[in-house]
């Protein structure tokens, strides 16, 4: 991802500095974890976010490129835990883990619709 003004802490309202905001780093890390497993999922399944544990370690300015890598670290039933690293040209920007859960897409969406109708 090339950091744009819309990715900054200032624009995301999570700070007042023009460097990549933590929510943008989390989004990029989540995208990497989704991409890492997408080709291996059975038809009709998807993953949903469960836990994000990420340390944002260094600032990245507008115009710089950041890259996220996700490595599947463990599988416990339907829970997939990924080791995440995010880097720019100067080195490590963020590191941590993301856990996603494998779900049947239609069944998951039915639960969402049912919950909306009860509320």
C-alpha positions in Angstrom: 0.0 0.0 0.0 1.3 3.5 -0.8 0.3 5.7 2.1 -2.0 8.5 1.1 -3.5 11.4 3.0 -6.6 9.3 3.7 -4.5 6.7 5.5 -3.0 9.1 8.0 -3.8 9.3 11.7 -5.0 12.9 11.1 -7.6 11.8 8.5 -8.6 8.7 10.4 -9.1 10.8 13.5 -6.8 8.6 15.6 -4.1 11.3 16.1 -3.0 14.6 14.6 0.1 13.7 12.7 0.4 13.1 8.9 1.8 9.5 9.1 0.0 6.2 8.5 -2.6 5.6 11.2 -2.9 2.4 13.1 -6.3 1.6 11.6 -4.8 1.6 8.1 -2.0 -0.7 9.3 -4.6 -3.1 10.8 -6.6 -3.0 7.6 -3.5 -3.9 5.6 -2.6 -6.7 8.0 -6.1 -8.1 7.8 -6.0 -8.0 4.0 -2.8 -10.0 4.1 -4.2 -12.6 6.4 -7.3 -13.0 4.2 -5.2 -13.3 1.1 -2.8 -15.8 2.7 -5.6 -18.4 3.2 -8.2 -17.5 0.4 -7.0 -20.2 -2.1 -7.1 -22.9 0.5 -10.6 -22.4 1.8 -13.4 -24.9 0.9 -16.1 -23.6 -1.4 -18.8 -21.8 0.6 -16.6 -20.9 3.4 -14.8 -17.7 4.4 -13.0 -16.3 7.4 -14.1 -13.6 9.8 -12.0 -11.6 12.1 -11.7 -12.7 15.7 -8.7 -11.1 17.3 -6.1 -8.5 16.3 -2.9 -8.2 18.4 -0.7 -5.7 16.7 2.1 -3.4 17.9 2.5 -0.3 15.7 6.3 0.3 16.1 7.3 3.1 13.6 5.9 6.0 11.7 5.5 5.9 7.9 4.9 9.2 6.0 2.6 9.9 3.1 4.0 8.6 -0.2 5.9 5.7 1.4 5.1 2.1 0.6 4.2 -0.4 3.3 3.9 -4.1 2.8 2.2 -6.6 5.1 3.0 -10.3 5.3 0.9 -13.0 6.9 2.2 -16.4 7.8 -0.3 -19.0 9.0 1.2 -20.0 12.4 -1.4 -22.3 13.9 -4.7 -24.0 13.2 -7.0 -24.9 16.1 -10.2 -26.3 14.8 -11.8 -23.4 12.9 -9.4 -20.8 14.4 -6.5 -19.7 12.2 -3.7 -17.6 13.8 -1.4 -15.6 11.5 1.9 -14.0 12.4 1.9 -10.5 10.9 4.7 -8.2 9.9 4.3 -4.8 8.2 7.4 -3.1 6.8 8.5 -0.1 4.8 11.8 0.8 3.2 13.3 1.6 6.6 12.3 -1.7 8.3 9.6 -3.1 10.6 6.5 -0.8 11.0 4.2 -3.2 12.9 4.2 -6.8 14.1 1.8 -9.1 15.9 -0.9 -11.8 15.3 -4.3 -12.0 13.8 -6.8 -14.7 14.5 -9.6 -15.5 12.0 -12.3 -18.1 12.2 -13.5 -20.2 9.3 -17.3 -20.0 8.8 -19.9 -21.2 6.3 -20.7 -18.0 4.5 -24.5 -18.6 4.0 -25.0 -19.8 7.6 -23.0 -16.8 9.0 -25.1 -14.4 6.9 -28.3 -16.0 8.1 -27.3 -15.5 11.7 -26.6 -11.8 10.9 -30.0 -11.3 9.3 -31.7 -13.1 12.2 -30.0 -10.9 14.7 -31.1 -7.8 12.9 -34.7 -8.9 12.8 -34.6 -9.6 16.6 -33.2 -6.2 17.4 
